[in-house]
Amino acid sequence: MANPFTILNVNGPYREPREPAFSYDYSVQRPNWPTPHAVRVKVSIPDELDYLKYKVLGVSGGSPGQQLRLNQVLIRRIADRKIQIANEQGMFTERFDIMLAPFTGPLAYLFAPLEAWMKEAEASLRQEIHDAIGL
């Protein structure tokens, strides 16, 4: 990893009030920083979560509780991968707080590596969903 960082804490998911998205707040520390800083990662419901859930994994059915847990698992995995992609792109190498928007619009070029990860991780995600949720 060219820009090493450590995630000290993660809070969320939070429902974004005026957009169809969830977000996680990460506390990120780099070896050369005296203190950590915040990175908010937003996950678009229709463009990222639903894409993974329905088009890549083809998951459907389940009780409302299973669907809620499924969404929590997938949103966290997407957010974790998005922060790694942003790090690879050098988006938070400087010492300031940032908000990482959904990979649509101006950041649509970052959706390709996210989509590639979704397809690579399909088998492990299916197994995790089966073990944790029973779907």
Long-range contacts (C-beta under 8 A, 24 or more apart in sequence): 1-87, 1-88, 2-88, 3-30, 3-87, 3-88, 3-90, 3-93, 4-30, 4-31, 5-29, 5-30, 5-87, 6-30, 7-83, 8-36, 10-76, 12-76, 12-79, 13-43, 13-72, 13-75, 13-76, 13-79, 16-42, 20-44, 20-45, 20-46, 21-45, 21-102, 22-49, 22-71, 22-75, 23-79, 24-75, 24-76, 24-79, 26-83, 28-83, 28-92, 30-93, 30-95, 33-95, 37-92, 37-95, 37-96, 37-97, 38-97, 38-98, 39-83, 39-86, 39-92, 39-97, 39-98, 39-99, 39-100, 40-97, 40-98, 40-99, 40-100, 41-79, 41-82, 41-83, 41-86, 41-100, 42-99, 42-100, 42-101, 42-102, 43-75, 43-78, 43-79, 43-82, 43-102, 44-102, 44-103, 44-104, 47-102, 47-103, 47-104, 47-111, 48-78, 48-102, 48-103, 48-111, 48-114, 49-74, 49-75, 49-78, 51-115, 51-118, 52-78, 52-118, 52-125, 56-118, 56-119, 56-122, 57-122, 57-125, 57-126, 57-129, 59-129, 59-135, 61-135, 62-133, 62-134, 62-135, 66-133, 66-134, 66-135, 69-132, 69-133, 70-129, 70-133, 70-135, 73-128, 73-129, 73-132, 73-133, 74-125, 77-121, 77-125, 78-114, 81-114, 81-117, 81-121, 82-110, 82-114, 85-110, 85-113, 85-114, 85-117, 86-110, 88-113
